[in-house]
Amino acid sequence: MKKFNNIQLIYKVSFIILGLLILVGLLANFLSPYDPNKVDMSKRLMGISKEHLLGTDALGRDVLSRIIYGARVSIFLSFIATIFTMFLGTIIGLISGYCGGIIDNIIQMIVTIFQGLPGLSFMIALAGVLGPGVKSLLISITVTSWSGFSRIVRGEVLKVKEEKYIEGARALGATNLHIIFHYILPNIFAPFIVLFTTRIGKVVLSMASLSFLGLGIQPPQADWGVMINDAKTYFRSYPHLLLAPGISILLLCSSINLIGDALRDLFDEKRDFFSQYL
């Protein structure tokens, strides 16, 4: 019981941390004490003080302000990239699982090829070809991430489409689109939500990696990956420049992954409960 309560407390803390980070991103204009891109060389590399709670970077920019604006960029671009990834993966997984036959075989061959490629290396190569920027960041993450999700969706569709109520819907003359939108999608919604939460954490790390390498968000835009890249020259003497964005990424990814675990446990409990009466 004590262990269960501790787990519940961790989940609650994760929801609070994620909620606060999202709120900080939404209210960045009001919460930021300074302009995150304002250069002031007279205040470069200042330590932690009342004036600058997290110090300043090599260009005299307030680190706290850049962390606050970086939350907006990291969180909301991660949501957008994850939505694109899941949209593409869901469509392909639905077509593959529902149609079956030769269409399924061809799609699974393509999925196998994409899953056989080293994900991070392929993403870096694609971002390098497209050039740095938000557009190439979103494209590279989407192209390199859809395959795993589509395979999971396909597996769920294969299970659901064999149910008796699907056969009944076909017997009553329901069209394929009607079956997909009214019977299949609602029944794969639970794993869909769990995958969405866990995928966001991976996307945050991918975005930070590309920005660190100079292939994602470009300076002077405030972004946690860009801040880590800027801090690599000074982190021995000024470790707060590296710790601030690093801890922010750690908190965001950890909270999202723990929330995904909580949702998975919740859906598993509901499935076990209903299975007793089926």
VENUR-V827182 format. One record per residue. RES is the residue in one small letter. SS is DSSP state (helix for helix, strand for strand, loop for the rest). Layout:
# VENUR-V827182
res:RES ss:SS
res:RES ss:SS
This chain:
# VENUR-V827182
res:m ss:loop
res:k ss:helix
res:k ss:helix
res:f ss:helix
res:n ss:helix
res:n ss:helix
res:i ss:helix
res:q ss:helix
res:l ss:helix
res:i ss:helix
res:y ss:helix
res:k ss:helix
res:v ss:helix
res:s ss:helix
res:f ss:helix
res:i ss:helix
res:i ss:helix
res:l ss:helix
res:g ss:helix
res:l ss:helix
res:l ss:helix
res:i ss:helix
res:l ss:helix
res:v ss:helix
res:g ss:helix
res:l ss:helix
res:l ss:loop
res:a ss:helix
res:n ss:helix
res:f ss:helix
res:l ss:helix
res:s ss:loop
res:p ss:loop
res:y ss:loop
res:d ss:loop
res:p ss:loop
res:n ss:loop
res:k ss:loop
res:v ss:loop
res:d ss:loop
res:m ss:helix
res:s ss:helix
res:k ss:helix
res:r ss:loop
res:l ss:loop
res:m ss:loop
res:g ss:loop
res:i ss:loop
res:s ss:loop
res:k ss:loop
res:e ss:loop
res:h ss:loop
res:l ss:loop
res:l ss:loop
res:g ss:loop
res:t ss:strand
res:d ss:loop
res:a ss:loop
res:l ss:loop
res:g ss:loop
res:r ss:loop
res:d ss:strand
res:v ss:helix
res:l ss:helix
res:s ss:helix
res:r ss:helix
res:i ss:helix
res:i ss:helix
res:y ss:helix
res:g ss:helix
res:a ss:helix
res:r ss:helix
res:v ss:helix
res:s ss:helix
res:i ss:helix
res:f ss:helix
res:l ss:helix
res:s ss:helix
res:f ss:helix
res:i ss:helix
res:a ss:helix
res:t ss:helix
res:i ss:helix
res:f ss:helix
res:t ss:helix
res:m ss:helix
res:f ss:helix
res:l ss:helix
res:g ss:helix
res:t ss:helix
res:i ss:helix
res:i ss:helix
res:g ss:helix
res:l ss:helix
res:i ss:helix
res:s ss:helix
res:g ss:helix
res:y ss:helix
res:c ss:helix
res:g ss:loop
res:g ss:helix
res:i ss:helix
res:i ss:helix
res:d ss:helix
res:n ss:helix
res:i ss:helix
res:i ss:helix
res:q ss:helix
res:m ss:helix
res:i ss:helix
res:v ss:helix
res:t ss:helix
res:i ss:helix
res:f ss:helix
res:q ss:helix
res:g ss:helix
res:l ss:loop
res:p ss:loop
res:g ss:helix
res:l ss:helix
res:s ss:helix
res:f ss:helix
res:m ss:helix
res:i ss:helix
res:a ss:helix
res:l ss:helix
res:a ss:helix
res:g ss:helix
res:v ss:helix
res:l ss:helix
res:g ss:loop
res:p ss:loop
res:g ss:loop
res:v ss:helix
res:k ss:helix
res:s ss:helix
res:l ss:helix
res:l ss:helix
res:i ss:helix
res:s ss:helix
res:i ss:helix
res:t ss:helix
res:v ss:helix
res:t ss:helix
res:s ss:helix
res:w ss:helix
res:s ss:helix
res:g ss:helix
res:f ss:helix
res:s ss:helix
res:r ss:helix
res:i ss:helix
res:v ss:helix
res:r ss:helix
res:g ss:helix
res:e ss:helix
res:v ss:helix
res:l ss:helix
res:k ss:helix
res:v ss:helix
res:k ss:loop
res:e ss:loop
res:e ss:loop
res:k ss:helix
res:y ss:helix
res:i ss:helix
res:e ss:helix
res:g ss:helix
res:a ss:helix
res:r ss:helix
res:a ss:helix
res:l ss:loop
res:g ss:loop
res:a ss:loop
res:t ss:loop
res:n ss:helix
res:l ss:helix
res:h ss:helix
res:i ss:helix
res:i ss:helix
res:f ss:helix
res:h ss:helix
res:y ss:helix
res:i ss:helix
res:l ss:helix
res:p ss:helix
res:n ss:helix
res:i ss:loop
res:f ss:helix
res:a ss:helix
res:p ss:helix
res:f ss:helix
res:i ss:helix
res:v ss:helix
res:l ss:helix
res:f ss:helix
res:t ss:helix
res:t ss:helix
res:r ss:helix
res:i ss:helix
res:g ss:helix
res:k ss:helix
res:v ss:helix
res:v ss:helix
res:l ss:helix
res:s ss:helix
res:m ss:helix
res:a ss:helix
res:s ss:helix
res:l ss:helix
res:s ss:helix
res:f ss:helix
res:l ss:loop
res:g ss:loop
res:l ss:loop
res:g ss:loop
res:i ss:loop
res:q ss:loop
res:p ss:loop
res:p ss:loop
res:q ss:loop
res:a ss:loop
res:d ss:loop
res:w ss:helix
res:g ss:helix
res:v ss:helix
res:m ss:helix
res:i ss:helix
res:n ss:helix
res:d ss:helix
res:a ss:helix
res:k ss:loop
res:t ss:loop
res:y ss:loop
res:f ss:loop
res:r ss:loop
res:s ss:loop
res:y ss:loop
res:p ss:loop
res:h ss:helix
res:l ss:helix
res:l ss:helix
res:l ss:helix
res:a ss:helix
res:p ss:helix
res:g ss:helix
res:i ss:helix
res:s ss:helix
res:i ss:helix
res:l ss:helix
res:l ss:helix
res:l ss:helix
res:c ss:helix
res:s ss:helix
res:s ss:helix
res:i ss:helix
res:n ss:helix
res:l ss:helix
res:i ss:helix
res:g ss:helix
res:d ss:helix
res:a ss:helix
res:l ss:helix
res:r ss:helix
res:d ss:helix
res:l ss:helix
res:f ss:helix
res:d ss:helix
res:e ss:helix
res:k ss:helix
res:r ss:helix
res:d ss:helix
res:f ss:helix
res:f ss:helix
res:s ss:helix
res:q ss:loop
res:y ss:loop
res:l ss:loop
